[in-house]
Structure formats: C-alpha cells, structure tokens
Amino acid sequence: MAVIAHVLLRGVSPELYNRLRAEANWLEETPEGGCAHLTWWEGDDCHNVDAWESEEAFNAFGADRLGPAMARVGVNIMPEVTFHPAHEVFTPYVLRMTT
C-alpha cells in the first residue's frame, strides 16, 4: 500500500541537507518505490514529505542508501518518521530546485 512519510531531521541545515541528498544520490538515481519528495525548513529543522509505494520501500532506502549517506556526511541524528496511508499520489510535474 502506498504511504506518505513525513521525515523530520532536527538541526539539519540546507547546506548539510544538500550534501546528504547528493551523497544518497536521490536526484540522479530515483530510489525504488520512491514516488515524490518535497523539502522545507521550519527554523533549524528540515522537513521532508515523501510518497512511497510502500513502507517497506522507504525502509529499504533508509537502510541501503540514506543511513549510510548520513554516516558519510556526519549527520548523527535519528530521522523522525511518521507514516500515513496514502489516499492518492499524483505527480504530474517535476520541479528540481537545488540550493
């Protein structure tokens, strides 16, 4: 079942997030089961909302790519992840904004 994942990375700056995203290779190699990814900041905290084909797909990405990438760039906090069942995932347009 498709899920929406809200991922909170406390204290991760835009610069550190960009290094992490590049290290995980998200933009160049879409993770299996990854459908959509949105990112913003509230204060010092990085928020991400992702759509995934399943919670298992998200967990595989976390174990195989995100976790190792976090270690390589020195992010030593645990992501706070909340899953919600997806009612709908529709992504008609890709807008790539990297800062």
C-alpha positions as CSV (number, residue, x, y, z in Angstrom):
1,M,0.0,0.0,0.0
2,A,1.3,3.5,-0.9
3,V,2.3,5.6,2.1
4,I,3.2,9.2,2.8
5,A,6.2,9.6,5.0
6,H,6.9,12.8,7.0
7,V,10.6,12.8,7.8
8,L,11.9,15.4,10.3
9,L,15.7,16.0,10.5
10,R,16.2,18.2,13.5
11,G,19.1,20.7,13.2
12,V,20.0,19.8,9.6
13,S,20.8,23.0,7.7
14,P,20.1,23.4,4.0
15,E,23.8,23.1,3.2
16,L,24.1,19.8,5.1
17,Y,20.8,18.5,3.6
18,N,22.2,19.2,0.1
19,R,25.3,17.3,0.9
20,L,23.2,14.4,2.3
21,R,20.9,14.4,-0.7
22,A,23.8,14.3,-3.1
23,E,25.5,11.5,-1.1
24,A,22.3,9.4,-1.1
25,N,22.1,10.1,-4.9
26,W,18.3,10.8,-4.8
27,L,18.1,13.1,-7.8
28,E,20.3,11.1,-10.1
29,E,19.0,7.6,-9.2
30,T,15.4,7.6,-8.0
31,P,15.1,5.1,-5.2
32,E,13.0,2.0,-6.0
33,G,9.5,2.7,-4.8
34,G,10.1,6.4,-4.3
35,C,7.3,8.5,-5.9
36,A,7.6,12.0,-4.7
37,H,9.9,14.1,-2.4
38,L,9.3,17.6,-1.0
39,T,11.5,19.5,1.4
40,W,11.3,22.7,3.5
41,W,12.6,24.2,6.8
42,E,10.9,25.4,9.9
43,G,13.5,27.2,11.9
44,D,16.5,24.9,12.1
45,D,14.6,21.7,11.3
46,C,14.4,20.1,7.9
47,H,11.1,18.6,7.0
48,N,10.5,16.1,4.1
49,V,7.3,14.7,2.8
50,D,7.7,11.7,0.6
51,A,5.3,9.4,-1.2
52,W,6.4,5.7,-1.4
53,E,4.9,2.6,-3.0
54,S,5.2,1.0,0.5
55,E,6.6,1.4,3.9
56,E,9.0,-1.4,3.0
57,A,10.4,0.6,0.1
58,F,11.0,3.5,2.3
59,N,12.7,1.3,4.9
60,A,14.9,-0.3,2.3
61,F,16.0,3.1,1.0
62,G,16.8,4.1,4.6
63,A,18.9,1.0,5.3
64,D,20.6,0.8,1.9
65,R,21.2,4.5,1.0
66,L,20.0,7.1,3.4
67,G,21.6,5.7,6.6
68,P,25.0,5.1,5.0
69,A,24.9,8.5,3.4
70,M,24.0,10.2,6.7
71,A,27.1,8.5,8.3
72,R,29.4,9.6,5.5
73,V,28.4,13.3,5.7
74,G,28.3,13.3,9.5
75,V,24.6,13.5,10.2
76,N,24.3,11.7,13.5
77,I,20.7,12.3,14.4
78,M,17.9,9.8,14.0
79,P,15.3,10.9,11.5
80,E,11.8,11.2,13.0
81,V,9.4,9.4,10.6
82,T,5.6,9.4,10.6
83,F,3.8,7.2,8.1
84,H,0.3,7.9,6.8
85,P,-1.6,5.7,4.4
86,A,-1.8,7.5,1.0
87,H,-5.2,8.2,-0.4
88,E,-3.7,9.5,-3.6
89,V,-0.3,10.2,-5.1
90,F,-0.3,12.3,-8.2
91,T,2.9,13.8,-9.6
92,P,2.3,15.4,-13.0
93,Y,5.2,17.8,-12.8
94,V,8.8,17.7,-11.8
95,L,10.4,20.8,-10.4
96,R,14.1,20.4,-9.4
97,M,15.3,23.2,-7.2
98,T,18.6,22.8,-5.5
99,T,20.3,25.5,-3.5
